[in-house]
């Protein structure tokens, strides 16, 4: 989730969401360009290891997604992050 009022202002509640990028071992992926000060992340390996980031827990969609917070609803979600 990225604070991005330019892309997701108004009904989008100022936050852009995207998720579940698949990476192979040692692969890097650049997800967002720009000046963003707030970026929340969570990662999960096939073996179950996780990297929850400093915030949470939050609900996230199970399938790959990209959109704005508050626009559209998908009932398939799970809770991730720090408790």
C-alpha distances in whole Angstrom, upper triangle without the diagonal:
4,7,9,12,14,12,11,14,16,15,12,11,10,6,6,4,6,8,12,13,17,18,22,23,23,21,18,16,14,11,10,14,14,14,11,11,8,6,5,7,10,13,16,19,22,24,22,21,17,15,13,12,13,11,12,13,10,11,10,12,15,15,13,11,10,10,9,8,12,13,15,16,16,18,17,15,15,14,13,13,15,18
4,6,9,11,10,10,12,15,15,12,11,8,5,5,6,9,11,14,15,19,20,24,25,24,22,19,16,14,10,9,11,11,11,7,8,6,5,7,9,13,15,19,22,25,27,25,23,20,17,15,13,14,13,14,16,14,15,14,15,18,18,16,13,11,11,9,10,13,15,17,18,19,21,21,18,19,18,16,16,18,20
4,6,9,9,9,10,13,14,10,9,6,5,6,9,12,15,18,19,23,24,27,29,28,25,22,19,17,14,11,12,11,10,7,8,6,7,9,12,16,19,22,25,28,30,28,27,23,20,18,16,16,14,15,17,15,17,16,18,21,21,19,16,14,12,10,10,13,15,18,19,21,23,23,21,21,20,19,18,20,22
4,5,6,6,7,11,12,9,9,5,5,6,9,12,15,19,20,23,25,28,30,29,26,23,20,17,14,11,11,10,10,7,10,9,10,12,15,18,21,24,27,30,33,30,29,26,23,21,19,19,18,19,21,18,19,18,19,22,22,19,16,13,11,9,10,13,14,17,19,21,24,24,22,23,23,22,21,23,25
4,6,5,4,8,10,8,8,4,6,8,12,15,18,22,23,27,28,32,33,33,30,27,23,20,17,14,15,13,12,10,12,12,13,15,18,22,24,28,31,33,36,34,32,29,26,24,22,22,20,21,23,20,21,20,21,25,24,22,19,15,12,10,11,13,14,17,20,22,25,26,24,25,25,24,24,26,27
4,6,6,10,12,10,11,7,9,10,13,16,19,23,23,27,28,32,34,33,30,26,23,20,17,14,14,12,12,11,14,14,15,18,20,23,26,29,32,35,37,35,34,31,28,27,25,25,23,24,26,23,23,22,23,26,25,22,19,15,13,11,13,15,15,18,21,23,27,27,26,28,27,27,26,28,30
4,6,10,11,8,10,7,8,7,11,13,16,20,20,24,26,29,32,31,28,25,21,18,15,13,13,12,13,12,15,14,15,17,19,22,24,27,30,32,35,33,32,29,27,25,24,24,22,23,24,21,21,20,20,23,22,19,16,12,9,8,11,13,12,15,18,20,24,24,23,25,25,25,25,27,29
4,7,7,5,6,5,6,6,9,12,16,20,21,24,27,30,32,32,29,26,23,20,17,14,16,15,15,13,15,14,14,16,18,21,23,26,29,31,34,32,31,28,26,24,23,23,21,21,22,19,19,17,18,21,21,18,15,11,8,6,8,9,9,13,15,18,21,22,21,23,23,23,23,25,27
4,6,5,6,4,8,9,13,16,19,23,24,28,30,34,36,35,32,29,26,23,20,17,18,17,17,15,16,15,16,18,21,23,26,29,32,35,37,35,34,31,29,26,25,25,22,22,24,21,21,20,21,24,24,22,18,15,12,9,10,10,11,14,17,20,23,24,23,25,25,25,25,27,29
4,5,6,7,10,12,15,18,21,25,27,30,33,37,38,38,35,33,29,27,23,21,22,21,20,18,19,18,19,20,23,26,29,31,35,37,39,37,36,33,31,28,27,27,24,24,24,21,21,21,22,25,25,24,20,17,13,10,10,9,10,14,16,20,22,24,24,26,25,26,27,28,29
4,5,8,10,11,13,17,20,23,25,29,32,35,37,38,35,32,29,27,23,21,23,22,22,20,21,19,20,20,22,24,27,30,33,35,37,35,35,31,30,27,26,26,23,22,23,19,19,18,19,22,22,21,18,15,12,8,8,6,7,10,13,16,19,21,21,23,23,24,25,27,28
4,5,6,8,10,13,16,20,22,25,28,32,34,34,31,28,25,23,19,18,19,19,19,16,18,16,16,16,19,21,24,26,29,31,34,31,31,28,26,24,23,23,20,20,20,17,16,16,16,20,20,18,15,12,8,5,5,5,6,9,12,15,18,19,18,21,21,21,22,24,26
4,6,9,11,15,18,21,23,27,29,33,35,34,32,29,26,24,20,18,20,19,18,16,16,14,15,15,18,20,24,26,30,32,34,32,31,27,26,23,22,21,18,18,19,16,16,16,17,21,21,20,17,14,11,7,6,6,8,12,14,17,19,21,19,21,20,21,21,23,24
4,7,10,14,17,21,22,26,28,31,33,32,30,27,24,21,18,15,17,15,15,12,13,11,13,14,17,20,23,26,29,32,34,31,30,27,25,22,20,20,18,18,19,17,17,17,18,22,22,20,17,14,11,8,7,9,11,14,16,19,21,23,21,22,21,21,21,23,24
4,6,10,13,17,18,22,24,28,29,29,26,24,20,18,15,13,15,14,14,11,12,10,10,10,13,16,19,22,25,28,30,28,27,23,21,19,17,17,15,15,17,14,14,14,15,19,19,17,14,11,9,6,5,9,10,13,15,17,19,20,18,19,18,18,18,20,22
4,7,10,14,15,19,21,25,27,26,24,21,18,16,12,11,13,13,14,11,13,11,10,11,12,15,17,20,23,26,28,26,26,22,20,18,17,18,16,17,18,14,14,13,14,17,16,14,11,8,6,4,6,10,10,12,14,16,18,18,17,18,18,18,18,21,23
4,7,11,12,16,18,22,24,24,22,19,16,15,11,11,14,15,16,13,15,12,10,9,10,12,14,17,20,22,25,23,22,19,18,16,15,17,15,15,15,12,12,9,10,13,13,10,8,6,5,6,6,10,10,11,12,13,16,15,13,15,15,14,15,18,20
4,7,9,12,15,19,21,21,18,16,13,13,9,10,14,16,17,15,16,14,11,10,10,11,12,15,17,19,22,21,20,18,16,15,15,18,16,16,16,13,13,9,9,11,10,7,5,4,6,8,10,13,13,13,14,13,16,15,13,15,15,14,15,19,21
4,6,9,12,16,18,19,16,15,12,13,10,12,16,18,20,17,18,16,12,11,9,9,10,11,14,16,19,17,17,15,14,13,14,17,16,15,15,13,12,8,8,9,8,5,5,7,10,12,12,15,15,15,15,13,15,13,12,13,14,12,14,17,20
4,6,9,13,15,17,14,14,12,13,11,14,18,21,22,20,21,19,15,13,10,9,8,9,11,12,15,14,15,13,13,13,15,18,17,17,17,14,13,10,9,8,7,5,7,9,13,15,16,19,18,17,17,15,16,14,12,12,14,12,14,18,20
4,6,10,13,14,11,11,8,11,9,13,16,19,21,20,21,19,15,14,12,11,9,10,11,13,16,16,16,14,14,15,16,20,19,19,19,18,17,13,12,12,10,7,9,11,14,17,18,21,21,20,20,18,20,17,16,16,17,15,17,20,23
4,7,10,12,10,10,9,12,12,16,19,22,25,23,24,22,19,17,14,13,10,10,10,10,14,14,15,14,14,16,18,21,22,21,21,20,19,16,15,13,11,9,12,14,18,21,22,25,24,23,23,20,22,19,18,18,19,17,18,22,24
4,7,8,6,7,8,11,12,16,19,22,24,23,24,23,19,18,15,14,10,11,9,10,14,15,14,14,14,17,18,21,22,23,23,22,22,18,18,16,15,13,16,17,21,23,24,28,27,26,26,24,25,22,21,20,21,19,19,22,26
4,6,5,9,10,14,15,19,22,25,27,26,27,26,22,21,18,16,13,12,10,10,13,15,15,15,16,19,20,24,25,26,26,25,25,22,21,19,18,16,19,21,24,27,28,31,31,30,30,27,28,25,24,23,24,21,22,25,28
4,6,9,12,15,17,21,23,26,28,27,28,26,23,22,18,17,13,12,10,11,12,14,13,14,15,18,19,23,25,26,26,26,26,23,23,21,21,19,22,23,27,29,30,33,33,33,32,30,31,27,26,24,25,22,22,24,27
4,7,10,13,16,19,21,24,26,25,26,25,22,21,18,17,14,14,12,14,15,17,15,16,15,19,19,23,25,26,27,27,27,25,25,24,23,21,23,24,27,29,30,34,34,34,33,31,33,29,28,26,26,23,23,25,28
4,7,10,13,16,18,21,24,23,24,23,20,20,17,16,14,14,13,15,17,18,17,17,16,19,19,23,24,25,26,26,26,23,23,22,21,18,20,21,24,27,28,31,31,31,31,29,31,28,26,25,26,23,22,25,28
4,7,10,13,14,18,20,19,21,20,17,17,15,15,13,15,14,16,19,19,17,16,15,17,17,20,22,24,25,24,25,22,22,22,20,18,19,19,22,24,26,29,29,29,30,28,30,27,25,25,25,22,21,23,27
4,6,9,12,15,17,17,19,18,15,15,13,14,12,15,15,17,20,20,19,17,15,17,17,20,21,22,24,22,23,20,20,20,18,15,16,16,19,21,22,26,26,26,27,25,28,25,23,23,23,21,20,23,27
4,6,8,11,14,14,16,16,13,14,13,15,14,17,18,21,23,23,21,19,17,18,17,20,21,22,24,22,23,20,21,21,20,16,16,15,18,19,21,25,25,25,26,26,28,26,24,24,24,22,21,24,27
4,7,10,13,12,14,13,10,12,11,13,13,16,18,20,23,22,21,18,16,17,16,18,19,20,21,20,20,17,18,19,17,14,13,12,14,15,17,21,21,22,23,22,25,23,21,22,22,19,19,22,25
4,7,9,8,11,11,9,12,12,15,16,19,21,24,26,25,24,21,18,18,17,19,19,20,22,20,21,18,19,21,20,16,15,12,14,15,16,20,20,22,23,23,26,25,23,23,23,21,20,23,26
4,7,8,11,12,11,15,15,18,19,23,24,27,30,29,27,24,22,21,19,21,21,23,25,23,24,22,23,25,23,20,18,15,16,17,19,23,22,24,26,27,30,29,27,27,27,24,24,26,29
4,6,9,11,12,15,17,20,22,25,27,30,33,31,29,26,23,23,20,21,21,24,26,24,25,24,25,27,26,22,20,17,17,17,19,23,23,25,27,28,31,30,28,29,28,26,25,27,30
4,6,9,11,14,17,20,22,26,28,31,34,32,30,27,23,22,19,20,20,23,25,24,25,24,26,28,27,24,22,19,19,18,19,23,23,26,28,29,32,31,29,29,28,26,24,26,28
4,6,7,11,13,17,20,23,26,29,31,29,27,24,21,19,16,17,16,19,21,20,22,21,22,25,25,22,20,17,16,15,16,20,21,23,25,26,28,28,26,26,24,22,21,22,25
4,7,10,13,17,19,23,26,29,31,29,27,23,20,18,15,14,14,17,20,19,21,21,23,26,26,24,22,19,19,17,17,20,22,25,26,27,29,29,26,26,24,21,19,20,23
4,7,10,14,17,20,24,27,28,26,24,20,17,15,12,12,11,14,16,15,17,17,20,22,23,21,19,17,16,15,14,18,20,22,23,24,26,25,22,22,20,18,16,17,19
4,7,10,13,17,20,23,25,23,21,17,14,12,10,10,10,12,14,13,15,15,17,19,20,18,16,14,15,14,14,17,19,21,21,22,24,23,20,19,18,15,13,15,18
4,7,11,14,17,21,22,20,18,14,11,9,7,8,7,9,11,10,12,12,14,17,18,16,15,14,15,14,13,16,18,20,20,20,21,20,17,16,14,11,10,12,15
4,7,10,14,17,18,16,14,11,8,7,6,8,8,9,11,10,12,11,13,14,16,14,14,14,15,15,15,18,20,20,20,19,20,19,16,14,13,10,8,11,14
4,7,10,14,15,12,11,7,6,4,6,9,9,9,10,10,11,10,12,13,14,13,14,15,17,17,16,20,21,21,20,19,19,17,14,12,11,7,6,10,13
4,7,10,12,10,8,6,5,6,8,12,13,13,13,13,13,12,13,13,14,13,15,16,19,20,19,22,23,23,22,20,21,18,15,13,13,9,9,12,15
4,7,8,6,6,4,6,8,11,15,15,15,14,14,14,13,14,12,13,13,16,18,21,22,22,24,25,24,23,20,20,17,15,13,12,10,10,13,16
4,5,5,5,6,9,11,14,18,19,18,18,18,18,16,16,14,15,15,18,20,23,25,25,28,28,27,26,23,23,20,18,16,16,13,14,16,19
4,5,7,9,12,15,18,21,22,21,20,20,20,17,17,14,15,16,19,22,25,27,27,29,30,28,26,23,23,19,18,16,17,15,16,19,21
4,6,9,12,15,18,21,22,21,21,21,21,19,20,17,18,19,22,25,28,30,29,32,32,31,29,26,25,22,20,18,18,16,17,19,21
4,6,10,12,15,18,19,18,17,18,18,17,17,15,17,18,21,23,26,28,27,29,30,29,26,24,23,19,17,14,14,12,13,15,17
4,7,10,13,16,17,17,16,18,18,17,18,17,19,19,21,24,26,27,27,29,30,30,28,25,25,21,19,16,15,12,12,13,16
4,6,9,12,13,13,13,14,15,14,16,15,17,17,19,21,23,24,23,26,27,27,25,23,23,20,17,14,13,9,9,10,13
4,6,9,11,12,12,14,15,15,17,16,18,18,19,20,22,23,22,25,27,27,25,24,24,21,18,15,14,10,8,9,13
4,7,7,8,9,10,12,12,15,15,18,18,18,19,21,21,19,22,24,24,23,22,22,20,16,13,11,7,4,6,10
4,6,8,10,11,14,14,17,18,20,19,19,19,21,20,19,22,24,25,24,23,24,22,18,16,14,10,7,7,11
4,7,9,11,15,16,19,20,23,22,22,22,22,21,19,22,25,26,25,25,25,24,20,18,15,12,8,7,10
4,7,8,12,13,17,19,21,21,20,20,20,19,16,19,22,23,22,22,22,21,17,15,12,10,7,6,9
3,5,9,11,14,16,19,19,19,19,19,18,15,18,20,21,20,19,19,18,15,12,9,7,5,5,6
4,7,10,13,15,18,19,18,19,20,19,16,18,20,21,19,18,17,16,13,10,6,5,4,5,5
4,6,10,12,15,16,15,16,16,15,12,14,17,17,15,15,14,14,10,8,5,6,6,8,9
4,7,9,12,14,13,14,15,14,11,13,15,14,12,11,11,10,6,5,4,6,9,11,12
4,6,9,10,9,11,12,12,11,13,14,13,11,10,10,8,5,6,6,7,10,13,14
4,6,7,7,10,11,13,12,13,13,11,9,7,8,6,4,6,9,10,13,17,18
4,7,9,12,14,16,15,17,17,14,12,9,9,6,5,7,10,11,14,18,19
4,6,10,13,15,16,17,16,14,13,10,11,8,8,10,13,14,17,21,22
4,7,11,14,15,17,16,14,14,11,13,11,11,13,15,15,17,21,23
4,7,10,11,13,12,11,11,10,13,11,11,13,15,15,18,21,23
4,7,10,12,11,11,12,12,15,14,14,16,17,17,19,22,24
4,7,9,7,8,11,12,15,15,15,17,18,18,20,23,25
4,6,6,8,10,13,16,16,16,18,18,18,20,22,24
4,6,8,9,12,14,15,14,16,16,16,17,20,21
4,6,8,11,13,15,14,17,17,18,20,22,23
4,7,10,13,15,15,18,19,20,22,25,26
4,7,10,12,13,16,18,20,22,25,26
4,6,9,10,13,15,18,20,23,24
4,6,7,11,14,16,19,22,23
4,6,9,12,15,19,22,21
4,7,11,13,17,20,20
4,7,10,13,16,17
4,6,10,13,13
4,7,10,10
4,7,8
4,6
4
